[in-house]
Amino acid sequence: MDIRGNGGIVVVGSGVVGLATAVVLAERGLRVRVWTRDPAERTTSAVAGALWWPYHIEPRASARAWALRSLEVYQELAERPEETGVRLVEGAMGEMDPAGVEGWAAGRLPVLRRATAAEHPARDAVWARLPLIDMAVHLPWLRARLLRAGGTVEERTVSDLAAVDAQVVVNCTGLGARDLVGDTSVRPVRGQLVVVENPGVDTWLVSTTAAGELTYLFPQPGRLLLGGTSEDGVRSLEPDAAQAEAIVRRCAALRPEVAGARILEHRVGLRPVRPAVRLERQALPDGRTVVHHYGHGGAGVTVAWGCAEEAAALAASS
């Protein structure tokens, strides 16, 4: 089989990493099919708060390089926010020294300075303008871009990568890789958020309590996302009422106007966490190739394009 001919490339998984990888391949003139158990709107990516930031992802040096490449793409996409779902929004991140950020993102962020006490209560906090992605718009846009490039998307369940009829298979199954390829180092880290009517918050805010509880507010068009949780090894997708109340309470402590906001919905997602991203090529017994591309944790959106280009290079050279 030929990756430019009938066999082509199959990308398994249609989260943001899978779709971005498929787009890169298709726009390089390769025949690409995406096979996915769930449509993009029901993947973990759809639940993401989606602020660009390399959150809990290893290897650190590679993750920062992937993130900076993705930043370039998002800055360009932010010129068409209604179409792409990407906007550049200012906000404050606590427990962060600006000098540390400048050390790896020097000159790459249009706004980066120390936050004032009025902007964030933490002693060390940064104020920055970062990409904030509306996944309800961005994922369908990615799929449409893939289709325009000649790719296809099929809802199919894959239980054995060796059975996929393609010269190259790109494994972007996230947490599903635990069962699909027996990688027990991939584990779920549960995240819950609350969607409320936006009472007028137009900047994002991220903080961590002394107890290690993650708190964030992300303004999206027509709504405000409040978070969150980070429960290692927990698989439940059912919203927890007590956790939701705690999320709203922590967010209201930072932005009091949130306290009375009407709740629109509750969301839960499982971050596919791994000690390090698996991005490597593996030969199948029959000579075909699998490119493993998963384990991005809570940073899949942040590194999607940089990772996609590296994965595409591995796939196209097979």
Buried (B, 14 or more C-beta within 10 A) or exposed (E): EEBBEEBBBBBBBBBBBBBBBBBBBBBBEBBBBBBBBBBBEBBBBBBBBBBBBBBBBBEEEBBBBBBBBBBEBBBEBBEEBEEBBBBBBBBBBBBBEBEEBBEBBEEBBEEBEBBEEEBBBBEBBBBBBBBBBBBBBBBBBBBEBBBEBEBBBEEEEBEEBEEBEBBBBBBBBBBBBBEBBEBEEBBBBBBBBBBBEBBEBEBBBBBBEEEEBBBBBBBBEEBBBBBBBBBEEBEEEEBBEEBBEBBBEBBBBBBEEBEEBEEBEBBBBBBBBBEBBBBEBBEEEEEBBBBBBBBBBBBBBBBBBBBBBBBBBBBBEB
